[in-house]
Amino acid sequence: MNAMLQLLPPRDEMIAAMLACDAAYEGVFFTAVVTTRIFCRPTCSARKPLPKNVIFYASASEAQEAGFRPCLRCRPLEFDGESPDWLRPLMDAVEAEPDRRWTFADVETYGIAPARVRAWFKQRFGTTFSEYTRARRLGIALDRLKSGAGIDDVAMDSGFESVSGFRDAFQKTFGVSPGKADERKALYYRYLTTPLGPMLAMTEASGVVLLEFCDRPALPRELEDLRHNHGYAAVPGEHPNLQKLEGELSRYFNGRLFEFSVPIYSPGTAFDRTVWEALSRIPYGATSSYAQLAHAVGHPRAVRAVAGANGRNRLAILLPCHRVIASDGGLGGYGGGMARKAFLLKLERQQAASEHDQSTKREPKT
């Protein structure tokens, strides 16, 4: 059997997800319609085909190899959240000059209508291009203020027309005045594209603090907790930790990375941190029950409390809470959606078994 086909959920489950346009199945499967010879994402907004006319594939490449063409509406060859080709030159320029004040006139020099850029940002990230670039500038300003630079100089260098305008924007973004910049810690974030949909990644100097699927229901609560209880101020930006994380995630999903080395930092209660440390010790390709996890942290009767700490984990995949299952062998819960949990477990089991077979072949015969 094709190894990728083993990653597919049951057919009835995929049909239900396709009919409901369930975003939790993004990247888990692709639908190919035999009557039109077109393949789509499970969330495609086009008219739904009859289930009897649908073939499911685990990857876009498999659908193409079978002779199906990508849908022009849902664009299954593009990762959700990825900058489209028409926008990429502008985004590359912004990354090259993040402290520059970008205007509509600047956007038009790239042959792009400002309204189109604004609409794309609002649809994908819930913010405008102007708000995004202003936040980038304010993040750089925060670092400069914490390094001892004067408020007036930072305001002018950050592209603001007046110090008062800078103060107002700083207060609105960080919840404190520029003079109290030391009370805030910058948390740089990026949206990362993955086969299972976009993920939000956030980091500080100590390590990656958050990695979550963007549609996780608990994400707004986690962001609020980081802001109010841990003093973080989230700003878009680049950081070496984010670059390393992006590369390692790519290798993980390609089955070429079994253990992450990107630094992580997960603030929380002492009990939560104990549970999260135990999560990190569950091997790739293996699983643990909630009861086993409770024993591992020295609280065998606190199964429910351990499950709660597991659910409060902000570092999906990095701290592998998807490897914790119910005592009866069922999947249990997962904040990113059960389809993603099943996909991750199948991927790891498949790759671990493949690596074991390869290792056995490499062992010298005696």
N, C-alpha and C positions, 0 to 999 in steps of 0.2 A: 504493500500500500504506500502511496505517496506520503512522505513524512509530513508535508504541510497539511494534507487532508486530515491528519489526526488532530490538528488543532481546531477543527471546526466544531461548533456546538451541534446538538441534534437538529435535524432538518425542521421539525415542527417549531422548535425554539427560534430558528432563524426566520422562518416564515412570519411568525408573530412579531418579531422585531422589525422586519422589513415593512409590514403593514402599519406598524405604529411609528415608524421613523425614529426608532429608539437610538439616541445618540450614544448610549453606553456600548453599543455594538460597533461603533466607528472603528474601522481597521480590523475588526474581528473576522469579518467576512465581506465578500463582494457579491452582488447579485448580477447574474448574466441572463439576459432574456433571449431565448432561442428564436423567437419570432422576429425580433428586430436586430439581433446580433450585436447588441449594445450591453455593456456592463456598467454598474452604478455602485455608489456607496449605499449602505442600508438606510441612510437618512435622505436620499434623493427625494425632491419635492415633485418629481414628475408623476404622472398617473401610474398607479401600481399595476403591475402585470398579474395575470392569473398565476397562482403558485405552481400549477402544473407546467408552466412555460419557463420556470426559473431553474437555473443551475447555480449552485453556490461554490465560490472559490475562496481559498484562504489568503490569496494575494492578488494584486492587480496584474502582476506579471503572468500568473497562471491563466487568468482570464484572457489576456492578450495572446498567449501562446495557443490557446484553444480557438482563436480566430474572432474574438469579440472586440468591438471598438469602444473606447472610453466615451461615456456620456458627456455631452457638451454643457449640460446644465450643472451637474454636481462635480464634474472634473475629478474623477477618482484617482488620477495619476498625481494629483497635488495633495500634499499633507494638509490637513485642516489647520489653519492658523499660519501657514507658511506665506511669506510675502510673494505675491504673484510676479511674473516676469516684468510687467509694466511698472511695478512699484519698486523693484529691487535697486535700480540705479539711485533713486532718491534716498532710500534707506541706507545704502552704502555711504552716500555723501553725508548723511546725518551722523553715522557712526564715526566718520572721519573727522567731523567738526561738531561734537556734541554740545559744546558751549556757545555755539553760534545761535543768534536769534533768526530762525527760519521764517520767511514771509511767504505770502501767496505768490509774490513775484518770483521768488526763488523756485517755488514748485513749478511754475509755468515754464521756467528755463529748461526743465526736463521733459517738456512736451506733454505734461499731465495737467488736466483740469483740477484745480483745488477742490471743487465739489466732489470729484470722484475719490480723491484721497481722504477727504473728511468722511464720506459715506463708508469707505472700507474700514477705517479705524473705528467708527461708531458701531459697525456691524460686528467686527471681530473682537474688539477690546472694550467697547462701551465708553470710549473717550475720543476726542478729536485729535488730529495731527498736531494742532497748535498746543493743546493741553499736554500731549505726550512730549513734545520737544521742550516745552517750558519746564516740565518735571525733570527732564534730563539736566537742564541748566541748573535747576535748584539743587539737585543731588550733588553736582560738582561744587556749587556754592557752599553747601553744608560741609563738605570735606575741607574746603579752604578756610571757612570760619573756625572749624575745630582745630585747624593747624595754626591759628593765630592771626590770620589776615584781617584787615579792617573791614567794617561793614560797608563803608562808602566805596572802597576799591572793589570789593566783591560784587556789589550791586552794579557798578558800571561794567565790569568785566563779564557779567552774566547776561548782558544784553537788555537790561532794564533801563527805561528812559529816566527814571527818578529813583532816589533812595526810598521814598515813601511807597512807591509801587512795588519795589523789591521787598520791603518789610511786610506789606500786606500779603503778597504772594507767598512769602516764606511762612508767615503765621498760618495762613490757610492750609498749606501743604503739611507742615510739621507740627502744628498745634502749639508752637512756642515762638517767641520773637527771635530774631537773629542773635540778639545778645545772650540768649540761653541755648545756643546751638549745642553746647556740651551735654545738654539733657537728652539729646536725641542721637540714636545710632542709625546710620543709613543701612537700609536693607535693599540691595540692588536686585532688581528682578528682570526676568526675560520670559517670554513665552517660547517653549521648546516644542518642536513638532515631533511626534512619535507615531508609529503605526496604529496606536490605539487612541489617537486624538491628541489635541494640544494639552500641554502641561504647563503650569506656572511654577517657575523655579525662583527662589529667593536666597540670597547669600549675604553674609558679612565676612569680615576678614577671618573669623574663626572657622568658618565652614558653611556649608549649605544648611539653611534653617528650614526651608519648606520646599517640597516638591509634591504637587498635587495635580490630578486631572482637573481641568478648568470647570467641568460641570459637576464636581463633587458638591453635594448640598451643604456640607459643613464648612466649605472653604471661606465664606464670608465671616463666620464665627471665628475661625482660626486667625484670619487677618486682623480682626478686631482684638483678639487676645494678644497677638504680637505687638500691636500698637499701644494698647492701654496698660497691659500688665508687664510688658518687657521693654517698653521705651523705644520701639523700632519705628522708623519712618521709611515707608516704601517708596522708592524712586526707580524708574527704569534706567538701566545702564549696563555696561559691560563689566565683567570681573573675571579674573583667571579661573576662579572656582566654577563659574557658569560655563566657561569654554571647555573646561575639563569634563564637567558633568555632561555636556552635550555630546562630546565624543564617546564617553563611556556608555551613555544610554544607547547610542547608535550601535555600538559593539554588542551590548547586552541583547538588544532586540534581534540582532543578526546571529545570535547564538555563539558569539566569540568572546564573551566576557562573563565569567562566573562570580567574580567578586569585585566590588567597587572600591576604588582607592581615593576618590575625591573626599576631602575632609568634610565632616558634617558636624553641626552643632544644634542640639535640640533642647532648648530651655523648657523646664517643666518641674513638677514636684519630684521629690526624691523617689516616691513610689513609681511614678510614671517613668522616670529615667531608668529605674531598675528593670522594669518590664521591657523598655525599649532596648536596653543592653542585651537582655535575653533573646529578644527578637533577632538581633544581629548575629547571634550564634547558631541560628537554625541554618543548616547547610543548604546550599543550592541544590535543587532537585529533591529535597526532603520536605516533610511537613511535621507540624506539632499540633496537638490538640490544645484547647484552652486550659484543660485540666493539667496537662503536662507542663504547660507554661507556668501555671500557678505553682506547681511543685518546684520548677526550676528556680523561681524567685523566692522560695522559702515560705510561701503562703498557700498551702494546698487547699484551704477552704475558701480562699478569696477568688474563686473562678470568675464570678461576675465582675469584681473589681479589676481583675486582670484583663478581662474582655473590654472593660471601659477604657483602660489605659491603652490597650491595643487600638481602639477606635480613635483615640486622641493623637495617635502618631501622625505627624505632619510630613513625614518623609516617605511617601509611597515608593515602593520598589527598593529604595536605598536601605531602609529598615523594613525588612520583608514581612509586613503584617499579612500579606496575601498567603504566606505559608502556614498560617494558623487556621485549622479547620475544626469542625465539631467532633466530639468524641465518637459519634456514630459513623464518621467518615464523610459526612456531608460537608459542603463548602463552608457553611456558617455565613457570616456577614462580611461585607467589604464596602468601604465608603466610595470606591471608584466604580462600583457596579459588579454584579456577579459574573457577567460575561467576561469582563476584563480579568477578574480573579481566575476564572477557569482557563482563560487563554495563557496567563502568566505561568500557572502551575503546569499546564501541558507543555509549554515551551521549555521550562526548566527540566522537567522529567525527561523529555525527549532528548535534549542536549546533554544532560548528565549521563543518560544511558549510552548515547553515541560516544561520548568521551570515554566512558568505561570500556566500551568495546574496542575503541582505538588503543587505549592503554594496554588492554589485554593482548592485542596483536603485536604491540611493540615490545612486550616482555620477552627477554631471551629464553629460548627453549633449553632445558637442561637434559 
